[in-house]
Amino acid sequence: MLRLLLLLVAFSLASCVSGKSVSRDPDKVNDVMITFVQRAQAGFWKEAMENITPEEREDMMEGNQVMQEYKDAVNRIRLSTIKNMELGLDGRGRLVGVKEILDESNNLYRAAEEKITVDPSKLEDLSAKRMKEEEEAKKRLQESPPVEEKSEWDIYYSKPGSKPENEDPEED
């Protein structure tokens, strides 16, 4: 019975060592994340992908190339944002959880693009409305041109003996 218990403990310890133990040391995670993003944004994708677990790497690649959506997500995402997220390192010092963060970034980006989409018929309505308002403003200007009035500043600083422009010179 004791042997069985010792074997069970030995197997559980061995499985922990060879299994997916994740380190959450913030300094180490930060260093590996900076390395990953710098290499990726510089275009060194092969080297950058070496910092990610093989499982995530396979999911992010088509053949020998990183999928464009992940390239875009890495270029779009900021280190300060990633630093606050739940990333870890596997037993070999590779990042765990990057794919999830990049997928989330892509989903948020797609959602934002969908909200930005503008109905072209509304654009036409706005331009027609703007043109109509401009025509009405031109008509108002033609019907009653604005009268230039002298401000207190102009009257105060006008030359002595000169008559203000809005006075009729024939009144003398």
Secondary structure, 3 states (H helix, E strand, C coil): CHHHHHHHHHHHHHHHHHCCCCECCHHHHHHHHHHHHHHHHCCCHHHHHCCECHHHHHHHEECCEECHHHHHHHHHCCHHHHHCCCCEECCCCCEECHHHHHHHHHHHHHHHHHHHCCCHHHHHHHHHHHHHHHHHHHHHHHHCCCCCCCCHHHHHCCCCCCCCCCCCHHHC
